[in-house]
Amino acid sequence: MMTNLFSVFDPTSSVLMLPLNWMSTFLGMMFLPMLYWAMPSRWSLLWTLITSTLHKEFKTLLGSSHFGTTLMFVSLFSLIVFNNFLGLLPYVFTSTSHLTMTLALALPLWVAFMMFGWINHTQHMFAHLVPQGTPGALMPFMVLIETISNVIRPGTLAVRLAANMIAGHLLLTLLGSTGPSLSATLISMLIIGQILLLILEAAVAVIQSYVFAVLSTLYASEVT
Amino acid sequence: MALGEYPAEYNPKVHGPYDPARFYGKPDTPFGQVKLGELGSWLGRRSVGGIPSAISRAWWRWQHKYVQPKKTGIAPFLQLMVGSMAFFYMLNYGKMVHHRNYKHH
């Protein structure tokens, strides 16, 4: 049975052909520190450091009147970063490489922001469609362009994350599949190349999750 | 015993603060000390509904040993990564065996 290049992205496991691979989405929960003692452990200190830095960052983006809104975006970041990073481990499934997963994250966020904005702050939303300093003659076109850019936002959020994950994994898989036919010197070069790509992928994993979270924060701040 | 509730045998006045890694029921002979003839009755005293609580106690025992101490290292992180790799290897084994390049895996 010949499987194709994309078989690493297949969520079907071999247990009764059930899509159990999606369980990797919740794998990140096991890495989160659980607070038991009054004195925090090293792990929870590290995690608190990362999340408090993120909270501060998102607070500056959202403005100080919306205390508590950053919680959702920081948890979104942690979900995506764990999924991206754990997907780099051999045999572990990358759920964020699937458009179903990323769209399921991006679309409800965007729809919620749009509905809130248009129902509650309608004039504010209309004003946003024309950037400051636009010449009068260009205004109709600007409205059109801004509307289109608004409408494609969930698509871009979802596709950016999924495509980055797929590209990284595909590159690693493609290079690896040339391995069996190479000579010894070339294999050592290939291994060094693969290690460098893995480090790059780890960085991309973190960066992409950050970008996703920051952009959703920005879209939220535009509405409020 | 429902999800999120204390075990029925837990009594804060007797046992002190709740420890999720401790078993609060009636003590039984440890598995290593059970005689072969008593194995059937020992297994009969176990229940299938107690498996989730056993898994939870094992998880907390691991947490107490590796994660909760003030000064931990990278060991628990690596153990979790290896564990997850092993789990998903098992899950996908049947699919992998038929792969074209299986002998090189």
HADDOCK unambig.tbl for C-alpha pairs under 7 A between the chains (distance, minus, plus):
assign (segid A and resid 1 and name CA) (segid B and resid 98 and name CA) 5.85 0.50 0.50
assign (segid A and resid 1 and name CA) (segid B and resid 99 and name CA) 6.86 0.50 0.50
assign (segid A and resid 2 and name CA) (segid B and resid 99 and name CA) 6.24 0.50 0.50
assign (segid A and resid 2 and name CA) (segid B and resid 100 and name CA) 5.63 0.50 0.50
assign (segid A and resid 3 and name CA) (segid B and resid 99 and name CA) 5.98 0.50 0.50
assign (segid A and resid 3 and name CA) (segid B and resid 100 and name CA) 6.86 0.50 0.50
assign (segid A and resid 13 and name CA) (segid B and resid 91 and name CA) 5.60 0.50 0.50
assign (segid A and resid 13 and name CA) (segid B and resid 92 and name CA) 4.94 0.50 0.50
assign (segid A and resid 14 and name CA) (segid B and resid 91 and name CA) 6.00 0.50 0.50
assign (segid A and resid 14 and name CA) (segid B and resid 92 and name CA) 5.15 0.50 0.50
assign (segid A and resid 14 and name CA) (segid B and resid 93 and name CA) 6.42 0.50 0.50
assign (segid A and resid 14 and name CA) (segid B and resid 94 and name CA) 4.93 0.50 0.50
assign (segid A and resid 14 and name CA) (segid B and resid 95 and name CA) 5.59 0.50 0.50
assign (segid A and resid 15 and name CA) (segid B and resid 91 and name CA) 6.30 0.50 0.50
assign (segid A and resid 40 and name CA) (segid B and resid 70 and name CA) 6.80 0.50 0.50
assign (segid A and resid 41 and name CA) (segid B and resid 68 and name CA) 5.57 0.50 0.50
assign (segid A and resid 41 and name CA) (segid B and resid 69 and name CA) 5.84 0.50 0.50
assign (segid A and resid 41 and name CA) (segid B and resid 70 and name CA) 4.30 0.50 0.50
assign (segid A and resid 41 and name CA) (segid B and resid 71 and name CA) 6.65 0.50 0.50
assign (segid A and resid 42 and name CA) (segid B and resid 70 and name CA) 5.82 0.50 0.50
assign (segid A and resid 42 and name CA) (segid B and resid 71 and name CA) 5.87 0.50 0.50
assign (segid A and resid 42 and name CA) (segid B and resid 72 and name CA) 6.23 0.50 0.50
assign (segid A and resid 89 and name CA) (segid B and resid 85 and name CA) 6.76 0.50 0.50
assign (segid A and resid 90 and name CA) (segid B and resid 85 and name CA) 6.37 0.50 0.50
assign (segid A and resid 91 and name CA) (segid B and resid 85 and name CA) 5.81 0.50 0.50
assign (segid A and resid 91 and name CA) (segid B and resid 88 and name CA) 5.65 0.50 0.50
assign (segid A and resid 91 and name CA) (segid B and resid 89 and name CA) 5.49 0.50 0.50
assign (segid A and resid 92 and name CA) (segid B and resid 85 and name CA) 5.82 0.50 0.50
assign (segid A and resid 92 and name CA) (segid B and resid 88 and name CA) 5.58 0.50 0.50
